[in-house]
Amino acid sequence: LGAILTASKMDVSMVMRKGLQPPEATLDALQRVQANLEQGVQLKRRVIEGLMPSTLSHLGVVAAVDALAEEVEAQSGLRIERDLPDALSLDRERSIAVFRLVQEALTNVQKHARATQVDLVLETRDDRLCLRLRDNGIGLDPSKTRKLKSHGLRGMKHRVDAFGGRFDIGAAPGGGTVMTVEIPLTDLPAPDDEGDAA
């Protein structure tokens, strides 16, 4: 996609430079195409960064979550109190899942919670990774909590279920919403594996 967009931009630039003196309407159209192609190049960069943030692949999940929180703070005005470990060794799938869970949760807070502060805790306990995110907003609609109707909440639960983990979201004591996630640090043996071992 990047190569196609770049080549198209170059083609349009060449036509405009060659001094073919196209009618004004055609020149305007070529300028619009060039602007659209530039937007496409920028979009492609954002999509790639969104699929697998470079911070996540190069520096790990803790640095990626910290950078995400800083970005959300700068964009939204939310204050995000973070309690993160110095380092956390996770496989690629769990790293992506944790990052996406935090990303989706912070997006939900910005869209719906009317919160001013978020407390974000990421830690390990025994053989489990624990993520806790609490906001001081207006709280979650109980019907959405019970039935997980929201597409975002369903997606978050599916991410956690894929690792045999636990996903809870509901009212926080004193107001707001709290999300708690626990994910095993290693894959659970499949039932067939247990049978084979016996």
Secondary structure as GFF3:
##gff-version 3
##sequence-region A 1 198
A	DSSP	alpha_helix	2	17	.	.	.	ID=ss1
A	DSSP	alpha_helix	24	51	.	.	.	ID=ss2
A	DSSP	alpha_helix	54	59	.	.	.	ID=ss3
A	DSSP	alpha_helix	61	76	.	.	.	ID=ss4
A	DSSP	beta_strand	79	83	.	.	.	ID=ss5
A	DSSP	alpha_helix	92	108	.	.	.	ID=ss6
A	DSSP	pi_helix	109	113	.	.	.	ID=ss7
A	DSSP	beta_strand	117	125	.	.	.	ID=ss8
A	DSSP	beta_strand	128	135	.	.	.	ID=ss9
A	DSSP	alpha_helix	142	147	.	.	.	ID=ss10
A	DSSP	alpha_helix	151	161	.	.	.	ID=ss11
A	DSSP	beta_strand	166	171	.	.	.	ID=ss12
A	DSSP	beta_strand	177	184	.	.	.	ID=ss13
A	DSSP	alpha_helix	191	197	.	.	.	ID=ss14
###
